[in-house]
Every structure is written in structure tokens, then in C-alpha cells.
Amino acid sequence: MTFAALGVPAPLVDVLQAEGKTTAFDIQRHTLPDTLSGRDVLGRGKTGSGKTLAFSLPLVARLAAAGGSRASRRPRGLVLAPTRELATQIHGVIEPLAAASGLRTTTIFGGVSQARQVSALRDGVDIVIACPGRLQDLLHQGALTLDGVEITVLDEADHMADLGFLPVVTRLLTATPAGGQRMFFSATLDNGVDVLVRRFLRNELLHSVDEATSPVADMTHHVFEVAAEEKKPLVKALASGTGRRILFTRTKHQAKKLAKQLTAQGVPAVDLHGNLSQNQRDRNLASFGSGDVRVLVATDVAARGVHVDSVELVVHVDPPAEHKAYLHRSGRTARAGSSGDVVTVMLPEQRRDTLALLRRAAIDAAPAAVSSTSQQVSQLVGEPAPYVAPPAAPAAGSTQRANTPGRRSGRGRSGRNRSSSAGERSGRRRSGRRTPVAG
């Protein structure tokens, strides 16, 4: 069914057509007639089902039709998302639709300076896409009010609950007018999401396209059991194909280390995890999205909210801790009707826990004992990408020599002489001056 047939206004249909989006997915087809008419809706569907566009279209269409002035610090539309990555992705979907309708948008989330966000609010915006923590901070500072919000969207409500955001979300929803339209989207209704539904939705319509564990027809799951000494070569082999792939690790340190190792081995990779600044996250995601780098090594910060077209393979370098993480990680491939593969790498001692996790996720995949050179691996990877020489190490110089461990003299990065005695250093500390620290 086309978007025009579902009642989407012509200017928005034109934007969608320019992006190659002509036919609605199930979640959009089921919800749009109700959301465009102003009904409260609870939409349930797994990751990659098209939920973002399902709420973006009615949000923009109804605000544009209602008109009204763009009052400073008083947005008319609000989208709450659990992570910076998801907020940024939602903004990327909404912004062109809003621009075609004469509406302004902005994002609000932590990890960056609030100055730009406050400035945008001061100038006046129609739609705010926000993470709960920073939005609550700005609300307390008086940088904005929510009493003019006409439409509120809560996306990934179950993940909000998993992260402990429900008390903040409850306070934010309470600050919006009770008579406004509200759209909640969630893969599941557990962990307190049902409490939000009962409290804030009025005469809502439930549209459940599928369960969180319902299989994706074009997603193929593999479980590779490997000896400990073969794990690193196997992971490198899985990363070495010509298409985009995301490798998930459990910790930030693992993600950073693995990305460096792969790059040093001729497989350029970037990392994505909570220790990166927002600029670093944006830069690495842009490199991955543009195809400059084909491998993204990430923690669960990328399990939701990162949508890049044509990710052909997701690799669980270590099995995740619980089945929800498995499903959301895996959902980075086989999105929006495309196909993809998912590989879980497990050591023999992880077999029992991994198979139990897959059962909870309703995944039927028989383990296969492999090495990095096994036929199953070669068939899955396909043609390896050409070797890319890693960036050259910085040439040795005075700065590098000054930072060499064990050197007692020379000038460090601060340009201050570092050969002072312990007594001089102690004297500087007593006088309140800070001593440069190596490294």
C-alpha cells in the first residue's frame, strides 16, 4: 500500500519518494490511518520493522496541519528516545519531513554541551527529539516548557524501562498536556511499560505487528563453536568480507581493542561505545555509514538506534548476557525487507549458556565446530576485501622521545621542563600549581 493511499499529505509523500520509500511496511500500514486522525496508539513491533517512520509521519503531518506560531522555549511535538544514537537517527528521519512542512526540529541529549540546544530552543522549535536525562535538566533550568506539546511520542519504551528511565519519563509525560495525542512504540510491554500505557494513553488502539522474538524471514542465524586459540583468526575472517558488518563485544575496552587490532591487520574498523565523545561517535558512524570503513565494532550502545543500510552480517564476538540484547544486536541486519546473517561465536565452555540464551530468543540454530579456514566460514564471508595498509605510525621525534617511559629529562607535551626534583615538585603542589603528568 502506498503512503498516499494511507492519507499521508503530498509534501511528505514527495520527500519519501525522493528517498526511495514508496510502499508502507506493516507497522506503518496498520497505524497510520489511526495516528493521522489523532488517535492514541500503542504500536508493538520488533526492531527494524519501520516504527520510526510510523510515528514521524503523523507527528509532522498533524503539527503542520494545525499551524500555530513557533514560540520560544515551547515546542509543540516531543519524541523521547533512550539513547543518543537513537535520538540522532530519529532526527535524521524527521528533519527532511519537517523541513518540507515548514517546521523546525532539534535534538536534546547529554554527553555534549547544552549551549547549542539552549540556543535552538531560544530561537524556537516545533519538534524536540530528546533523551530523558538532559531534557529533564533543561526543564528544571527553565530552558523550555512542555505545556505547549500537542503530540508526544515514546519510542523504545521497553528499553527505557531496561535503562531505569521510567521515573524520569513519567515526570516528563506528566508535564505535557493531558489532552494531547500520544503514541507509544515498544517491542514488549514488560518491566513497567504497561503502567505507562494505562496512565497516559486515552482510549488507545493497539497495533501489534509481531512479537519481539518472532523470526525475521530474511535473517539467517549461525552459531560457530571455536577453540580459544582460533577465536581471533575466526573473528578477523568474519570481518574481512566486502560488505558492511557490525561486530558486538561486551565491554568498551574490548570494542576499542578489537577495532585497533583489525585495522592493524589490514581490515579498517571503527569503534562505537560509551567512552567516546559525541563527536567521535558521529565521526565513526559517518565513516561506517558512508562506506569509508566497512567494519563497526560496538558495545550494546549500538544494539538499538543504529540504522545503516545494507549491513550484511552481525557478529556476536561474545554471546550477549541476555536474549533481548541478542535480538536487538541481530536486528542491525535484515532491516526493512533486506536479508542478512547473524553469527554467534562461542567457546566450548560457553555452549550451555549460549544455547539457553538462543532458546529464550526463540532462535533455532545448530552449533557448528569451525576454524577460521572452515568452508562454512568462507561461504558466509564470500570474497575477502583487499588488504588496506594501516596508517603509518608517527615518525619518531622530540615529542615522542620525551614521552618514552623511563626518560628522566626532556620536554613533554606541555612544553615544561620535566627534570625537576621531587622537592621542586612537592613545592609546586604546596604552592597550588599543578605539575604536568606524563602520558
C-alpha positions, 0 to 999 in steps of 0.5 A: 500500500502506498503512503498516499493511499494511507492519507499521508499529505503530498509534501511528505509523500514527495520527500519519501519518494525522493528517498526511495520509500514508496510502499508502507511496511506493516507497522506503518500500514496498520497505524497510520490511518489511526495516528493521522486522525489523532488517535492514541496508539500503542504500536508493538513491533520488533526492531527494524520493522519501520516504527520510526517512520510510523510515528514521524509521519503523523507527528509532522503531518498533524503539527503542520496541519494545525499551524500555530506560531513557533514560540520560544522555549515551547515546542509543540511535538516531543519524541523521547528516545533512550539513547543518543544514537537513537535520538540522532537517527530519529532526527535524521528521519524527521528533519527532511519531513519537517523541513518540507512542512515548514517546521523546525526540529532539534535534538536534546541529549547529554554527553555534549554541551547544552549551549547549542540546544539552549540556543535552538530552543531560544530561537524556537522549535516545533519538534524536540527529539530528546533523551530523558536525562538532559531534557529533564535538566533543561526543564528544571533550568527553565530552558523550555516548557512542555505545556505547549506539546500537542503530540508526544511520542515514546519510542523504545519504551521497553528499553527505557524501562531496561535503562531505569528511565521510567521515573524520569519519563513519567515526570516528563509525560506528566508535564505535557498536556493531558489532552494531547495525542500520544503514541507509544512504540515498544517491542514488549510491554514488560518491566513497567511499560504497561503502567505507562500505557494505562496512565497516559494513553486515552482510549488507545488502539493497539497495533501489534505487528509481531512479537519481539522474538518472532523470526525475521524471514530474511535473517539467517542465524549461525552459531560457530563453536571455536577453540580459544586459540582460533577465536581471533583468526575466526573473528578477523575472517568474519570481518574481512568480507566486502560488505558492511558488518557490525561486530558486538563485544561486551565491554568498551575496552574490548570494542576499542581493542578489537577495532585497533587490532583489525585495522592493524591487520589490514581490515579498517574498523571503527569503534562505537561505545560509551567512552567516546565523545559525541563527536567521535561517535558521529565521526565513526558512524559517518565513516561506517555509514558512508562506506569509508570503513566497512567494519563497526565494532560496538558495545550494546550502545549500538544494539538499538538506534543504529540504522545503516543500510545494507549491513550484511552480517552481525557478529556476536564476538561474545554471546550477549548476557541476555536474549533481548540484547541478542535480538536487538544486536541481530536486528542491525541486519535484515532491516526493512525487507533486506536479508542478512546473517547473524553469527554467534561465536562461542567457546566450548565452555560457553555452549550451555549458556549460549544455547539457553540464551538462543532458546529464550530468543526463540532462535533455532540454530545448530552449533557448528565446530569451525576454524577460521579456514572452515568452508562454512566460514568462507561461504558466509564471508564470500570474497575477502576485501583487499588488504588496506595498509594501516596508517603509518605510525608517527615518525619518531621525534622530540615529542615522542622521545620525551614521552618514552617511559623511563626518560628522566629529562626532556620536554613533554607535551606541555612544553615544561621542563620535566627534570625537576626534583621531587622537592621542586615538585612537592613545592609546586603542589604546596604552592597550588600549581599543578605539575604536568603528568606524563602520558 
